[in-house]
């Protein structure tokens, strides 16, 4: 069952093959995986959370298939302009003014908050979490290399990359260079800076405007200033993963500009293919709309907790849609996900100790995850197994195998024992039901409830659970 992933570079599902041809397992060269991280000028929201859950599942699936993974994620803690125009707005500096703190304090506060969020969602922390402000020298060296190769030009406000000199510019978008120019002019996507040669050209280094005081600026061979947005990801990913690596992830909105520019500057500098697989996660909608503070539908994971929702219920909800499909968040859908997760925990808590698993279901599970991370299918396979008549010890073993990808913390569920006297009441109640004495059986049900035990009548006999034990 080969692992197949959708590659935005080719616009098709391809069998995953790492750059290294060494076999899988402990001797294999590690898969290089880079995740575009947050810009830490404000709180990360649940839309961001969905993207990082997708990247986490990808890492888990690679490891599930025997590929050791080296995952790197950047933290954009350096101020940069939101567009390559002289009217761009520096989000970091604006955040500092808004909160009456230094830019450095803003960056640390929101970085720490982001890391708390991913921990609560059981997202594995990347092996390398690199901050842009720690890698200014690497960015300058990369820009100098581009300058030496003739890909840059200088204008009044900075050093720019000439996109017309990179033959394959725009390949990730599926459009030609000329199509991109026309599209940007028609949509006014990028305001033209005086002296800028093409709408798609982008800043590698911006000079500090005269008369402006910035908290984040550095000396460079071209003048005092700060890096453009795109250069940081190329400089840091290549430092830790090499000039060419296996997979780059991010949000779908990064395709037309940020990821397109990463490819151009990286491959122009090295002359080699930058990334083998580009994988992009779709947007999260809230009640059918884009998330925005002005619409009052901007939610953080802490907002979910205030309404008594388990963060892992949101993780479960994310699995109900494919990562390349939009997911519409509603409080009702989150409630359904929490109920499903609670029911799953209830089931697992009553099972016998894990032994030999359910091979057929594990094969179906592997086939689903290896089919471009088909998590809705994964959930269907999992629930079919949970409700099957396999011994609970076998189901327990297989659910732990599945949870290596799901990451729902099912290995932390402890077996729940019936309260003293409950088993006898369940047996008595079942005997009464078999002879039609339902009123008397109902009285025993109430006695069981008083002991904290709920009983469900099924074709396979009574099933019980302890009320609310699954709230962790």
RACORKA-V760204 format. One line per field, one symbol per residue. ss: DSSP state (a for helix, b for strand, c for the rest). phi: phi as a letter, one per 30 degrees, with the letter a starting at -180 (. if undefined). Layout:
ss=???
phi=???
This chain:
ss=cccbbbbccccbbbbcccccccccccccccbbbbbcccbccccccaaaaaaaaaaaaaaaaaaaccccbbbbbbbbccccbccccccccbaaaaaaaaacccaaaaaaaaaaaaaaaaaacccccccbbbbaaacaaaaaaaaaaaaacccbbbbccbbbbcaaacccccaaacccaaaaaaaaaaaccccccccccccccbbbbbbccccccccccbccccccbbbcaaaaaaaaaaaaacccbbbbbbbaaaaaaaaaaaaaaaaaaaccccbbbbbbbccbbbccbbccaaacccccaaaaaaccccaaaaaaaaccccccccbbbcaaaaaaaaaaaaaaaaaaacccccccccaaaaaaaaaaacbcccaaaaaaaaaaaacccccaaaaaaaaaaaaaaacccaaacccccccccaaaaaaaaaaaaacccaaaaaaaaaaaaaccbbbbbbccbbbbbbcccccc
phi=.ddbbdcddciadbddbdedcdddjdcdddddbccdcdcccaddcdddeddddedddedddeddcicdbccbbccdccdbddbdbdcdcddddddddechbdeddedddddddddddddddhdddedbccceddbdddddddddddddciccbcbeclcccddddcecejdddicdedddddddddchdbddddjddbeddbdcbcddedicccdcabdbdckdladddddddddddddcbjdbbdbbclceddddbddddededddddcibddbdbcbbcddccbhibddaddchbcccddddddcicdedddedeeddbddccdccdbdddddddddddddddedddcddedbedcedddddddddddchhddededddddddecdcdedddddddddddddcdiciddcdcdccdeejdddddddddddddcicdddddddeddddddiccbcdbecjdbbaddidddc
